[in-house]
Amino acid sequence: MQKSIKQQRCSGREFSVKEVSLIREVVGTCGGISRRELAFTVCELLAWKRPNGGLKALECKDLLERLENKGILELPEKRHQRSIRSGKIVTAVANRQPYSTLTGSVETFTPLEVRRVQTREQRLLFKDLVSQYHYLGYAIPFGARVQYLIYVNQPERELVGCVQFSSPAWRMKARDQWIGWDDGRRQAALQQVVNNSRFLVLARIRNLATKILSCILRRLGPDWERQYGVAPLLVETLVDRQRFHGGCYRAANWIKLGETSGRGRMDRTHQRHGARVKTVLVYPLVKNAARRLRDGR
C-alpha cells in the first residue's frame, strides 16, 4: 500500500505535494521504460534543469529511489545489461604495486600535461585506476562532475595522476560558518562551490601532488562553466585525517577550516557521528569568494 504524499526536498529544490503526486502518476503510467528514462521524463515535465539547460537526471533518479524507499511509488526493476565495469560502485582493490616507477623532483618532469576525461576510453581508464589505487575506490559522483588525467612527457609520456571534481556537500558546518551564509543563500549559491572528490597521485615524485593541484585549478573554472553554465567561486575537499595530513593542499594555498562530524552525507539518523572525521579545506577561485557566495555580489 502506497503511503500518503508529503512535500519533498532533493538537491536544493522543494517539491510540492502536487509535484510529488504528479511524479507518482508518471511512474505509475509509464510502464516498460527504465529508471533512467523515467528520470529524464520527470525532469522535462517539471523543468528541473541546470543553469546551462541540461536536465538534472542523476539527481532526479536519486529522488525517485528515495520516494520508492518511503513507499510513495514503485519503480521498475533495475536493468543489468551492463558489465561490472560500468556499475555504480567499483570497490577499491588492495594493489600494493606502484603504478609508476618514476621518482625524483617534480621540476625534472614539468610541464605537466592536463587532459580532461571526455572519451569512453578515458573514462574507463580513469575508473580502472581509481578503483585499483584510491583507498575509497570509484563511485559515480552524485550530480555534476569533471575529471582529469595528468601526464608527464619526459623522459617519455606517462600517466601520473587522476583528479575528479563533483557537486558539493549540501551542508558542511565548517564551510558554511566560514562563508557565513544563511539557508536561503546557501540554496541559491551552492552550485558555485565544487568538491574535489577524488585525488590520486600515481608516481612518487616529490611535490607532484602540489604541482597537479596548481595546474588543475587554473583549468577547473573555465571547464566547469563550459560544461554546466555556472562559474565556480570556491573548491572544497575533505581529507581523511587518519590517513593523510593534507600537506599538498596546504602547500598549494588551500585554507583549513576545521573538521567534519564524521557522519557522511547518508547518515541521517546520526548513528555514525565521529566515525570518519575529515579535515575540511577550501580554495577560493576568485577574490572575496566567501563574500560573493554570502552576499550574491
C-alpha positions in Angstrom: 0.0 0.0 0.0 1.4 3.4 -1.0 2.0 6.0 1.7 0.4 9.4 1.7 2.3 12.1 -0.2 4.3 14.8 1.6 6.4 17.7 0.4 10.0 16.6 -0.5 13.4 18.2 -0.9 16.2 17.0 -3.2 19.4 18.7 -4.3 18.3 22.1 -3.2 14.8 22.0 -4.7 11.5 21.8 -2.8 8.8 19.5 -4.5 5.3 20.4 -3.5 2.7 17.7 -2.7 1.1 18.4 -6.1 4.5 17.8 -7.9 5.2 14.6 -5.9 1.7 13.4 -6.8 2.4 14.1 -10.4 5.8 12.2 -10.2 3.9 9.2 -8.7 1.4 9.3 -11.5 4.1 9.5 -14.2 5.9 6.5 -12.7 2.6 4.5 -12.5 1.6 5.2 -16.0 4.9 5.0 -17.9 5.3 1.2 -17.9 8.1 -0.5 -19.8 10.7 2.2 -19.6 13.9 2.3 -17.5 14.6 4.3 -14.3 16.9 6.5 -16.3 14.2 7.2 -18.9 11.8 7.9 -16.1 14.2 10.4 -14.6 14.5 12.3 -17.9 10.8 12.3 -18.3 10.2 13.7 -14.8 12.9 16.4 -15.3 11.3 17.5 -18.6 7.9 17.6 -17.1 8.9 19.6 -14.0 11.6 21.7 -15.9 14.3 20.5 -13.4 17.4 21.8 -15.2 20.9 23.0 -14.6 21.8 26.7 -15.4 23.1 25.6 -18.8 19.7 23.9 -19.7 20.8 20.3 -19.1 18.3 18.1 -17.3 19.2 17.0 -13.7 18.6 13.4 -14.4 21.1 12.0 -11.9 19.5 14.0 -9.1 16.1 13.0 -10.3 17.0 9.3 -10.3 18.1 9.7 -6.7 14.8 11.4 -5.8 12.8 8.6 -7.4 14.7 6.0 -5.4 14.1 7.9 -2.2 10.4 8.1 -2.9 10.4 4.3 -3.6 12.2 3.7 -0.2 9.5 5.8 1.5 6.7 3.7 -0.1 5.3 6.6 -2.1 5.8 4.9 -5.5 7.2 1.7 -7.1 9.9 1.9 -9.7 10.6 -0.7 -12.4 13.3 -3.3 -11.6 16.9 -2.2 -12.3 18.3 -3.4 -15.6 21.5 -5.3 -15.5 22.7 -5.3 -19.2 26.0 -3.5 -18.3 29.1 -5.3 -17.1 30.5 -4.8 -13.6 33.0 -2.3 -15.1 30.1 0.1 -15.6 28.4 -0.4 -12.3 27.6 2.3 -9.9 30.3 1.4 -7.4 33.7 0.0 -8.1 35.3 -1.3 -4.9 38.9 -0.4 -4.2 41.5 -3.2 -4.8 44.4 -3.6 -2.4 47.0 -3.1 -5.1 50.4 -2.7 -3.4 52.4 -2.4 -6.6 53.0 1.2 -7.6 51.5 2.2 -11.0 54.6 4.3 -11.9 58.2 3.8 -11.0 59.1 7.4 -11.7 60.9 9.2 -8.8 62.8 12.4 -8.3 61.8 16.1 -8.1 58.7 17.4 -10.0 60.9 20.1 -11.7 62.5 17.3 -13.7 59.1 16.3 -15.2 57.4 19.7 -15.8 55.5 21.0 -17.6 52.6 18.6 -16.7 50.0 17.7 -19.3 46.4 18.0 -18.2 43.8 16.1 -20.1 40.1 16.3 -19.4 38.3 13.0 -19.4 35.8 13.1 -22.3 36.1 9.9 -24.4 34.9 6.4 -23.4 38.5 5.1 -23.3 39.5 7.9 -21.0 36.5 7.3 -18.7 37.3 3.6 -18.5 41.0 4.3 -17.8 40.0 6.8 -15.0 37.6 4.3 -13.4 40.1 1.4 -13.5 42.9 3.4 -12.0 40.8 5.0 -9.2 39.2 1.6 -8.4 42.6 0.0 -8.1 44.8 2.6 -6.4 42.5 5.0 -4.5 41.6 3.9 -0.9 37.9 4.8 -1.5 37.7 3.1 -4.8 35.5 4.6 -7.5 31.8 5.6 -7.3 29.8 7.5 -9.9 29.6 11.0 -8.4 26.3 12.4 -7.4 25.3 15.2 -9.7 27.8 17.2 -11.8 31.4 16.1 -12.4 34.6 16.9 -14.3 37.5 14.5 -14.4 41.2 14.9 -15.4 44.1 12.7 -16.3 47.6 14.1 -15.6 50.7 13.1 -17.7 54.4 13.9 -17.7 56.1 13.9 -21.1 59.7 13.3 -20.1 61.7 11.1 -20.2 58.6 9.8 -22.0 54.8 10.3 -21.8 53.4 8.6 -18.7 50.2 8.9 -16.7 50.9 10.1 -13.1 47.5 11.3 -11.7 43.7 11.3 -11.7 41.6 14.2 -10.3 37.8 14.4 -10.0 35.6 17.4 -9.2 31.9 17.0 -8.4 28.9 18.5 -6.8 29.5 20.0 -3.3 28.2 18.7 0.0 24.7 20.1 0.7 25.6 21.1 4.3 29.1 21.3 5.9 29.3 23.2 9.2 32.9 24.4 8.9 32.4 25.6 5.3 29.1 27.2 5.9 30.3 29.1 9.0 33.4 30.3 7.1 31.1 31.6 4.3 28.6 33.0 6.7 25.5 32.4 4.5 22.0 31.5 5.6 20.0 28.6 4.3 18.5 30.8 1.5 21.8 32.0 0.2 23.3 28.5 0.5 20.4 27.1 -1.6 20.8 29.9 -4.2 24.6 29.8 -4.5 25.7 26.3 -3.6 26.3 25.3 -7.2 29.1 27.8 -7.3 31.0 25.5 -4.9 32.8 22.5 -6.4 34.0 19.4 -4.5 37.4 17.8 -5.1 36.1 14.3 -4.5 39.0 12.2 -5.8 42.7 12.9 -6.0 45.1 10.1 -7.0 48.8 10.5 -7.5 50.4 7.5 -9.2 54.1 8.4 -9.1 56.4 9.0 -6.1 57.7 12.3 -7.5 58.4 15.0 -4.8 55.9 17.8 -4.8 53.9 16.3 -7.7 50.6 16.5 -5.8 51.0 20.2 -5.1 52.0 20.9 -8.7 49.0 18.9 -10.0 46.7 21.0 -7.8 48.2 24.2 -9.1 47.8 23.2 -12.7 44.3 21.8 -12.3 42.8 24.8 -10.5 43.8 27.0 -13.5 41.7 24.8 -15.7 38.7 24.0 -13.5 36.8 27.3 -13.6 36.5 27.6 -17.4 35.9 23.8 -17.9 33.2 23.7 -15.3 31.5 26.8 -16.7 31.5 25.5 -20.2 30.0 22.2 -19.0 27.4 23.4 -16.6 26.9 27.1 -17.2 28.0 28.1 -13.7 31.2 29.9 -12.8 32.6 28.2 -9.6 33.9 30.5 -6.9 35.2 28.0 -4.4 36.6 24.5 -4.3 36.2 22.3 -1.2 37.8 18.9 -0.2 37.7 16.5 2.7 40.9 14.8 3.8 40.7 11.7 6.0 42.9 12.7 8.9 43.6 9.1 9.9 45.3 8.6 6.6 46.7 11.9 5.4 47.7 15.3 6.8 46.8 17.3 3.7 50.3 18.8 3.2 49.9 19.0 -0.6 46.8 21.1 -0.2 48.3 23.4 2.3 51.4 23.9 0.1 49.0 24.8 -2.8 47.5 27.5 -0.6 44.3 25.8 0.4 42.7 27.0 3.6 42.0 24.6 6.5 38.5 25.4 8.0 38.1 22.6 10.6 36.8 19.1 10.9 33.6 17.3 9.9 31.3 15.5 12.4 32.3 12.2 10.8 28.8 11.2 9.8 28.9 11.4 6.0 26.1 12.6 3.8 24.0 9.4 4.0 23.9 9.2 7.9 20.6 10.8 8.5 20.0 9.0 11.8 23.2 10.3 13.4 24.4 6.7 14.1 28.0 7.3 12.7 28.9 10.5 14.5 32.7 10.7 14.7 33.2 7.5 12.7 35.1 9.1 9.8 36.3 12.6 10.8 37.8 14.5 8.0 39.6 17.8 7.6 37.8 20.5 5.6 39.9 22.6 3.2 38.8 25.2 0.7 40.4 27.1 -2.2 38.9 30.4 -3.4 39.0 30.6 -7.2 38.3 34.3 -7.1 38.9 37.2 -4.8 36.4 37.6 -2.0 34.8 34.2 -2.7 33.2 33.9 0.7 31.6 37.4 0.5 30.3 36.8 -3.1 28.8 33.5 -2.0 27.3 35.0 1.1 26.0 38.3 -0.4 25.5 37.3 -4.1 27.7 40.1 -5.4 
